[in-house]
Structure formats: C-alpha cells, structure tokens
Amino acid sequence: MTPGEMEMVEVFTSEGKGRGLKAAKEFWAGDVIFAEPAYAAVVFDSLTHLVCHTCFKRQEKLHRCGQCKFAHYCDRTCQKDAWLNHKHECSAIKAHGKAPNENIRLAARIMWRIEREGGGLTEGCLVSIDDLQNHVENFGEEEKKELRADVESFLNFWPPQSQQFGMQYISHIFGVINCNGFTLSDQRGLQAVGVGVFPNLCLVNHDCWPNCTVIFNNGKIELRALGKISPGEELTVSYVDFLNVSEERRQQLQKQYYFDCTCEHCQKGIKDDLMLAVKEGENKPSQDVVKEVLQFSKDTMEKINKARSEGVYHEVVKLCRECLKKQEPVLGDTNIYLLRILSIASEVLSYLQMFEEASGYAKRMVDGYMKIYHPNNAQLGMAVMRAGVTHWHASLIEAGHGMICKAYAILLVTHGPTHPITKDLEVMRVQSEMELRMFQQNEFMYYKMREAALKNQKIQVMPEPTNEAPSGLFHTKQ
C-alpha cells in the first residue's frame, strides 16, 4: 500500500467485530481503494509445475530452478524477482530432499521474511503479522490435530541455521494462514492457483452484502468499491458466496472464520424467500413434495460431483436433465437448487459444444442470478459473461451481445479495465457488435458467413468444467 493509499483508509475498532477499516474519503463504483502485494504467497501443490511461482500466471513452458528443481518461472525476470523469497526455500528443499506441502511452504516464507525484517510493522502495512488474529483458541479437536501435524512438518523442514521460533509463535503463523490465507487466481481469474497472506486485506470485515470486492490483478490484490462509499463508512467484503440462504452462510462463516454474522441480510433473512422459492398458484406443490424434490436435488448433486471429478460429462448432462424434470414443476425460478443445476448443465453442455441446449439453461440461470446477487457482484459478472459466450456460439447473436455488454459493465467495476479478463471481454464485445450489425442488415448472409467461418476454423472450445464450487474469499485447507 502506497503512502497515498494509506491516507484513504483508517483503522478503527468496529463494534462487535474487532478492528476494521473505514473510508477516509469518498469512493465511487470501480475505484481502487488500495492495492497490496502479498506479504508471502505460494502456488498450490497440484500446480507447482504449471504456474509461475512469482507472478502466478499459467504458462505452457516454464523455466525450472536449476538448484532445487521445484520452483518454476515464466522467464529470467520472474526468476530474478523471486530470488529474495526463494533463496532460503531453495536450499531448504535441497537439504530436505523434497518440497513440503503448500501450508508448510507458506509458513516458511512468512518466517524467513520475519527473520529478515522482524515481526513488527513493515512498510506499506497497517497491521503486523504478529497482530493478525489466529483463532487457535477456537480450533476443534480435528483442527488441533492438523495444527500439531503442520508444526511437526514445519520443524522437520526448517533449517537449523535459520532463526529458531517457539512452538507458540509457529502455531500463531499457522493460525493466521488458516483464517487469513487469500486464494490467488491465474491471470484470467478463472482458476484458483495459490494462496497468500495480505495483512491490510485481513483488516477488512465481512458483510454478506458488501460495499467492496477483492480481485487479484497483476501480482497484487485490489480492494475495489462496488458503489458510492461515504467518508467514515466501514469498508466490507464478503468472505463467502452469497448464493446460500442466510442460515447456511452463517454456519459457513462460524465454521471457517469463527464469528456470527450480524449483517442486515442475515438478521432479516433478506432474499431467503427467493432462494427457497416454490411454484405459486393453483399448482402450488405440497410441503412433502417440496421436501422430496429438495432431497432428490441434494442426492443428484453428489452424483454430479462424482461424475464431474471422473470427467464423465455425458453422465453429468443426463443427471442434470433428470433433476430439472423433477424440479421444474415444483421449484421457483430463483430457487438455488434449481439455479445450481442450471449452472452445471449450461457449463458442461457448452464444453460438449451442445450450445443450443446450453444457452436455454444459461438464460434461466442468469435471470435467476440477477434477482439474487448484488448488481455489481463479480460472480454474477462471470456467469453473465459465460452465458453471453454460450449464446454467441449458439448463433443467438442479439441475446449473446446483450449479455456480453452487461458482463462488461459489471467487470469494469469488479475487475477494472486493465484486468486480462476485462480486456478479453472488450474484444468479444466489439466482435459480437460487428456480427450483430451484419445480422441486422442481412440475416441470411450472416448465417452463411458464420457457417463458412466455422468450417474453416475450429470453434473455440469452452474451458473444461471444474469441480470447484465458488470458493470463499479466503483459502482454507480442504
């Protein structure tokens, strides 16, 4: 955080929440309140050979560190930039014989930085690592067992010539990682690739209907305003996806972050009625029928997750169709169980290039999301973008262009104009606008030209569906 950005926010004691951050000046939608590089960050274990360990970009070919053979980089520039943080790690991996898991690697990187700079306030930070909450006292038996295993693995990895830390302090660092580790995404914002600790971000409290969002862009996190924020107003972000009823969100927050959410949306159950909506009118289903369909939906989701993890996508489609057949006469258009199935069906059908059927499901999903999510929600923007691309591939150019424009407007606020995904979307917006003009001038010629273009070039395949649910703001061990 630059000195100028530090003047834009103020640390204060938030009633019932401990410390928080509030605005020291007025902000508008899309304003970057502050940008912060990671205090320490690591790539996930499963992606260490696919993602650059400095900038977290996915690359086809990466340079491997010649010493430890573990770290990978885009090029010499990234390798050089990494040396300060990788130097001790490199020799420790060589001495240990192999790299430990991501949790141990992140704790070690934090400790080596503390060894260099001390645990107090560092430049650009509003809070020190020593002062961050660790919630170790709230850990259950299983978490305590995992903590003991992590501390033991850490001590086996930590070099004897480095500064030695006490058990309590090491436990503090693991506690900080457990509840403050922020998930880092690749350059397109489509896949979680690593985890880092950002002390200033840790001061921003949760609200289910927040006034800010966080995005990882060009090696830093950005805290961005979602709308007008007045001086003195608390800055908030959502730690969890809003697409859950208030009771489920509260349980998730208590389990993962150890606090009871008292935001207005949770206290008043705002939008819960929409998320649990059932068909109204003469054909209103009985409570028993609703209960039966919800149970069927939950059971089907388990089967879908299994089929997705095995890559059996035609089975996923079959399960979705069966489930929708049961849901459609009973559940309302904004019911979250229906929306979850529509989302999976549209994503998987797009991947299988069955765009026409996918676009119908995508349209219904977006219509439901628009009634539930904050108008400037990043996940809403990404969903609208995917739906727009699906319509475009299905030759539904008018609806597709409209959705791409809507997504672009949302992502300008949540991601900003310089983010790679916003730049991609701008290219799509211009291209679809050109095609729309052609379509409006001569529909027959438009389809002829499109047909010829698709014969000559392979259609752009949608990314393979992931089995990841929308993650919370902070990363926790699975």
Disulfide bonds with the S-S distance in Angstrom:
none
